[in-house]
Amino acid sequence: MAFSFFGGVHPNENKHYAEDKKVQEFPAPDLLVIPMSQHIGAPCLPLVKKGERVLMGQKIGDNQGLCVPVHASVSGTVKAVEARPHTNGMTCMSVVIQNDHLDELDPAIQPRTQEEVDKLTPEELMAIIREAGIVGMGGATFPTHVKLSSGLGKVDTIIVNAGECEPYITADDRLCQEMAPELVSGLKIIMKIFGLNAAHIAIEDNKPEAVKQLKFAIDPADGIVVDVLPAKYPQGAEKQMIYAVTKREVPSGGLPAAVGCAVFNAATTKAIHDAVYLGMPLIRRIVTVSGDICMDAKNLMVPVGTPFEALMECVGTSENPYKVISGGPMMGAAQYDLAVTTNKGVNAITILGKRNKFAVKNPHCIRCGKCMDACPMHLIPVMMYNAERNSDIDEMKSLNMLDCIECGCCAYTCPAGIPLVQSFRTGKQKLRDAMPKK
């Protein structure tokens, strides 16, 4: 049974631009820039030097602690190891590879038979997932093996998140339509790790063909249920999806495991299948390139490290973009440099025209309360905004600003055009900076 979470909004979906476009292979460009930071945690240290030849799937970066490796998405020659622009707005140490277009695979990559997979222990499966560099591919990029290991003995409910509630984005929709058997296979691996015989795949009701293909791929004996949820943003947010599927509420400051749940993105789940059965690390992903000025929006299978400008050239635009966003228009990050490249967490490039510009000369709160009605986390955005402007650390704490999921519902409903989400991101960083150093 599906439950509706508090708040949320219904923005124009605009998925019609790309929802009927099958996934196409995007040919790797001549030059790829692979960031060493594609996950939450310690950045990778480069394992290669300028002038070395690398093979597709070869590990080129790794580190200790909260970290997963980074691999070459093509074969070729390392042209540089240097700081390059990153989608997070900063620069990041990156490995620049000159593509030789041979796609010579690292001999260490070997597929496994079903019999071999059946013999693997949960610990061995988690080690494979870690070595494949798998992270949360819905945008969070949290290392998947850590989520799995930290949930052992605590999790009784697994949820695959195929909600994809952001406008324009259709990457997971197409994955579910075209690769449902692989997704279900990856989910069975997660179930084996947790020792569970049941799981959920949660998806919104605006994806009927994906629902059909998922149900077709599931054997009744698998114990997997497809939960079709009413479309509402931010349905795909982890805490909101847990409530919609189970009616359990994750406590303030808590993690899903606190209520016995673990949530995995659809693309992440399929990547687990690829790692375990094919031996293939996470070196490419589906990216929706769409927007109101795109001449031919597409869903593309893109090698990690592909420049945004190459993907934009592939779809074409009818006018100069007003804004190019890594991700969707609600939670994505506007880019200042189109030389940035795709990484494991980039599920979309949204290209918007000038008609989307919404600017208010003197944005000030009119006390309408719309932001409070829309906030799915039961927060008070207007008071959080004032606390951040005054750098009032105690007030920001008392308002639970760190619980903000930066979904953008408040900013979407604000008639005054106040940059609420940007303010909360700044405020959350102020709170982190004020925390005692360990």
N, C-alpha and C positions, 0 to 999 in steps of 0.2 A: 504493500500500500504506500502511495506517495503522499507526503505532507508538504505544505507550503511553508516556507520560512518567512520570517518577519521582514518587512521592507522590500527593497528591490525596485527595479524600474523596468519599463518595456521600451527600450530604444528601437528605432528602426533597424531591423535585422540586416538588411542589405546583403544577404547571403546569395541572392539571385545572380549576382555577377559571376560567381565561381562554383556554385553548388552542383551544377551539372557537368563540370569540367573534370574529366578523368585525370588521374595523376600521370604526368608526363616526366620522363627522364630529362633532367637538365644537363646538357654536356658540360663537363668541368671546364672552367676557363684556363687560360695559359698560366695564370698566376693565382695562387691561393694563399690567403693569410689566415693561419690557424691560431686563434688565441690560446694562451696557456691557462686562462681563467674562463671556464665554461660551466662552473658549478659554484654553489655556496661552499665556502671553506678556503683552505690554503691553495693559492695558485700553484700550478705545476711548475717544476723546474725543467727547462729544456734538456733533452737527452741527446740532441743532435747539434752539429755545428755547421757553419757555412761551408759549402762545397761537398757535403756528404750526400750520397744518394739514398733515398728512402723508398720503401715499398708501400703500396696501399694496405692500410690496416696495421702498419708498424707503429709501435708505441714511440712517441716522440717527446712526451712529457709526463712527469709523475712527481709525487711528493708524499710526505708522511702526514699522518693525522686525518682530518676531515678533507679528503681529496679523492679524486678519481683520475685515472690516466687520460691523456689526450693522444689520439692516433692520427696518422697521415690519411687524408681522404683520397689521395691519388699517389701514384708513383712519380718520382722525379728527383730534382736536385734542390737542396736547401740553398736559397739565394741570400737569405739573411735571417738572423735571430735578433730581433729588435722590437722596441715599443711601437705599437701601431694603434690607431683609433679603435675603440670598442663601443658596442651598442649601449653600454651603460653611461656613455658620455665622457669617459676617461680614456686614458691610454693603457695598453696592456702588453706585456711581453708576448711576442708572437713569433711563430716559425713561418717564414715565407718560402713557399715551395714552387719552383718552376715545373709545371706539369709536362711530363714527356708523352702523355696521351697513350701510354702502353698499358696502364692499369694493371701493372704487375703485382700480384697479390703476395703478401708476406707468407712464406711457407709455414709459419707458426699457426696460421688460421686453418683449422681442420674441422669439417663437419662431424657431428656425432649421430649415431643411429639411435633409434628409440630404445633399444636394449641397453646401450651405453648410458643414455640419459636416465633410465629407470634405476640404474645402479648408483647414481650420484646422491650423496647425502645433502641435507640442507646447507651444511657448512661449505661443501664443495660448490654447490649452486651459487651461493652468495659470493664466493671467491671468483667464480666465472663472471658474475654480473659486475663485480668491482673492476676486474681486469678489462672488461669490455667498455668501461668508462660510462656506464649508464647512469643518467640523472633524471629528475623529474622534467619531462619534456613539455609540460603545459606552461612553462615559463619560470617556475620556482627553482629549477635546477638543483634540488637537494639530492645528494648522492643516494641512489636507490638501495645499495647494499646496507647503508647505515639505517635507513628507514626499516628495512627488513630485519636486521639484527636487533635493533632496539625494540621491535614489536614482538619478539619471540616470547611466548608465554603470557602475553598481555592481550593479543588481538584475537577476537572471535568473529569479526565481520570484515570481509575484504570487499572493497568497492572499486571497480574500474570506472574512472571518470571520463565519460565520453560526452559530457554535457555541451561543451564548446558554445557557451552562451554569448561570447563577444560578437558584435556585429562584424560582418565581412568575412570572418575566418571560417573556412570549410575544410581544413586539413584533416581533422579527426573524423569528420563526417565521411570524407572520401576514403580514409583508411578503413573505417568500419564497413563501408560498402565493398571495397575491393580486396581487403586483407583480413576479413573477419576470422578465417580459420587460424591464421597466425596469432591474432590477438587472443583468441580463446586458448590456444596452445600456451602462450605466455602466461595467461591467467592460471592455468593448471599448474605451472611451475611455481607461481606464487603460493597457490593453495598447498602444494607439497611442502614448501619451506615452512609455512605456518602450521602444517599438520591439520588442515581444515578440509571438510568435504562439501562446503557450500560457499558461494560467492555471489556478488551482484555486479551487473554492468548497468550503470545509470546513464541515461541518455534522454535528451529532450524530445518532445513530441513533434518538433518541426523537422525531424530527420526520419521520415517513414521508411525510406529505402534502406537506410543503415540499420534500423530496427529489424526489418525483414531479413537482412543478410546475417545479422548477429544471431537471431533465433534459428535460422537455418543451419548455422555452424555449430550450434550447441546440441550435444546429445542429452536427452532427458536424464541419463544416468550421471551426468557431470555434476549435478547439484548447482548449476549456474542459472541465475534468474536475471532476465532483462527488465529493469525498472524504467518504464517510460514516464518521464516527469513533465508537467506542464512548463512550457517555455517561459522563463523569467530570468532576468539578469539580477545578481550574479549566481545563477544556479551552479555554475562550474566551480565556484569557490569551495574549498575543502570543507569548511565547517558548515556551510549552507547545504552542501550535498549530503553530508552525514545526517543532518537533521531531516532533510527531505526523504531520505531512504529509511532511516531508523528511528527518527524522533528523539535521538540522543543529542544533548547539547554539550559541546566541548567547553569546559570552564575557561574563564578569563585567564590568559597566560598559559593555558594547557595545550597539549598535543592530542591528536586524534586517538592515540593509544590509551589515553586516560579514560576514554569511554569504550575501549575495546575495538576500535576501528583503525583500518589502514586504507588509504586512498592512493590509487596509482593512475596516472594519466593513460589514456588509450595508446598513445604512441610509445610511451615507456614500456607498457605491457608487451607490445609487439616487438620492441627492441630486445626484451628479455628472451623472447623466442629466438630471435636472430642470433643472439650471443650463445645460447645454450645448444641449439640444434645446428646452426650454421658455423659457429665459431667466429662470427663476424662482430667486431666492435662497432660502437656507435660512431659512424663516420659520415652519415647522411641522414636526411630527414625530409618529410613533406613540409613544404612552405606554401601557404596561400599568398599569391601576389595579386592584390585586388584594390579597389577603391573607385570612387565616383568618376575619376577622370582616366581610368585604365581603358585602353582600347580593346584589349583582349585578356581579361583576367584569367589566371591559370592556377592550378595546383601542381606544384613541381617537386620532384624528388631531387633534392639539392645536396651536393657534397658540402660538408662543413668547410668553411673558409671561403665561400663564394661571395664576391663583392655585391653589395646591394645594387650598385649601378648596372651591373650585368643583368640582374634579374629584372630591373625596371626597364631596361632596353628590350628585354624579351617580350614584355606585355605592351609596351608603348603607352604614351599618355596624350590626351587631347589638348592639354595646356601645361604650362609650367606648374609643378606642384606647389601648393601652399604649404603642405606639411607632409613629410614622409615619416612613418611611424614603424618602429620595430615592435610587432605585435598588433593588437587591435586598438581602436580609437578610445576605449574606456580605460584600459590599464597599460597600454603600450607606452614606449618612450620615443618622443620625437627626436629625430637624428639631425645633427649639425653637419655631418660629413658622410657623403654617400660612398666613400671608400671603405666604410665599415663592412664587416663580413658576417655571414651567417654563423651561428654557433648552435649548440645542442638545444638551447632554449628558445630559439627564434622559430615560431610556428607560422608567422605571417609578416608580410610587409604591406602596410596599408598606405595607399597614396591618395591624398585628398586635395581637392581643388579649392580655390579661393572662396567658393560659396559656403564652405564650412567654417570660415572665420567668424568668430563671435567675440567681439571685444567691447568692453564697457569702459568709458573714459575714467570714471571715478567709482570703481566697484566698492559698494558698502552694503552691509547687511540691512535688510528691511524687516527683519524679524518675522518672516512668513512661516517659518517652521518646516518648510518642505524638506530640508536636508535631514531633519530628525526623523521624519516619516519614512524617508527613503533608505536610511542607514540600516543594512541588514545585521549589523553588530550591536544595535541598540545604543549607539553612542550619541553624543550631542555635538555635532560638527561645529556649530556656530561658537560654542564656548571653547572648544578645542582650538579653533582659529584664533580667538582673542588671546588665549593663554600662550599660544606659540608666538604671536606678535609681541607679547610682553616678556617672552622668554621666562615665563613663570613655570619652573620645573615642577614644583609641588602641585600646582594646579593641573599641569599636563598629566602627572602621575594619577591624581585623583580622578581625572576624566578617562583613565584607561586608554590613553592615546596609542599605546603599543598594540592594542587589540585591533586597531584600524587595519583593514586588509587592502586599502588603497584601490578599492573597486571603482571609485569615481561616481557612484550613485548620487552623492551629495552635490558634487560639482555639476552633474548633468541636470539636476533639478533646480539649481540656484538661478533665479531670474536676474540676480545682480552680477553674475559672471565672476564671482570671487574664486580665485585659484586655490580652492580648499585642499585638494590632494597634494599639490606642491608644498603647501604650508605644513601639512601633516608629515610629509616625508622629512622636511627640515626639522620639525619638532621631534620626531622619533629619533633622529640622529643626535639632537641635543640631549635627549634622555639617555641614549646609549653612552654619550660622552661623559655624562654626569654619573654614570654607574661606577662603583668602586672597581679599580683595576685588580684583576686576580694575580 
